[in-house]
Amino acid sequence: MATGHGPAPPLPALSPQLPQTSALPRTSGSEQPESHYSSSVPASFSHEVKSAVDVRLGYPSSGRISLFPMIDAPLFGSPCQIPATDSKAPHTDNVLPPRKHADVLMDIYWRQIEPLEPFLEKESFSRSYQALFDGTLADDEERLLLSALNTIFALSTQWQESLPREQREEVSGTYFGRAWALLRPEAIIWGPPSLDLVQCLLLMARYLQCTNRSHQTWMAIGSAVRIAQSLGLHHKPDLSSSDSACESWRRRQLWQYCVIMDRAISWVLGRIPMAPPTVSSFFIDPVLNHGIRGPSHAPPSHYVAKIIDLYEMSNHIMLLQAPASNSSVDRLGLPRLYQDNEYLSTAVQIDACLNKWERGLSQPLRSDADQRNTEDISYTQGVYLRLR
């Protein structure tokens, strides 16, 4: 069933009508030269630590930086191909898989993926999903929803480990190619800002961060942040607003994940985040979190707040690595962010903050419960936090 948008190809077979793709050159395992990254990239730091330990133990140095996630060690194995934009190409990218298979992929997403990074409002999204298959969705909502759905299908396909890896990569890449072709880069700049557009870009960034496309991840998140700011999502929520509780929850949740994903990619690439540190603090205020009640299925605020806290600490650590000597700082007489003689005390203080953060985890997220049900989503969330 293809919802009237055209015949759906049998899955997991691939559609032969996708836009042509062009692989971008990669340098040292990435699509960008290593020199484009800051010296504060965690990969560089971990390499320096490993080299120092090797020297102390008398081991020969490997002489090269180990592969690092989101830069040159993608979770999704095959290089991600970005479809070339061709306005004359046939508009066949709005086909959907049969409803039964689409439901399977959506179920995987809601159960396994969304709880780890919860920014979709399930009830309203599910209504739009049903309307799309019923043929009753408004035309102006269709393109972004189709793009978001294809990105979700791409993510869920990668989660199906029962499929051979090559098949997962191929089918997932097909879905993502459709999502990209439907979004259209010009719509990001020239189109009107909307919550659906922010949502679509965050979904794409979620997929891209598992590939070798760190630059595209950086750009997708940056675009989402800018559009979210245009919509005023970074301002304190107005509790007297006429917006429904679900709408207020959605606005808050989308901005939270703009900040979280911005912090995450900035940390990995050693770059300054686009969202300033002051804009996220009010989102973890417990009074405001209780003032804006999300839908009944909404994840506990505690889990999301701990993710934000963790990335605020990582952002602070990165800022502390700024060079102590700076011509503008010296010329203007500004205080320096970091002094070499403060390194030890700063490291001890940061370690204490991380320990305090870990002690503040609620019991369901703690690692000291050995007899946990691994099928429980709180167990997965706890593992996710510890890995972060």
Secondary structure as UniProt FT lines:
FT   TURN            3..4
FT   TURN            11..12
FT   TURN            16..17
FT   STRAND          21..22
FT   TURN            28..29
FT   HELIX           34..36
FT   TURN            39..40
FT   HELIX           42..57
FT   TURN            69..72
FT   STRAND          82..83
FT   TURN            87..88
FT   TURN            93..94
FT   HELIX           99..108
FT   HELIX           109..113
FT   HELIX           114..116
FT   HELIX           122..134
FT   HELIX           139..159
FT   TURN            161..162
FT   HELIX           165..183
FT   HELIX           185..190
FT   HELIX           195..208
FT   TURN            209..212
FT   HELIX           214..230
FT   TURN            231..234
FT   TURN            239..240
FT   HELIX           245..269
FT   HELIX           277..279
FT   HELIX           281..284
FT   HELIX           286..291
FT   TURN            296..297
FT   HELIX           301..320
FT   HELIX           327..332
FT   HELIX           340..342
FT   HELIX           343..359
FT   HELIX           363..365
FT   TURN            370..371
FT   TURN            374..375
FT   HELIX           377..387
//
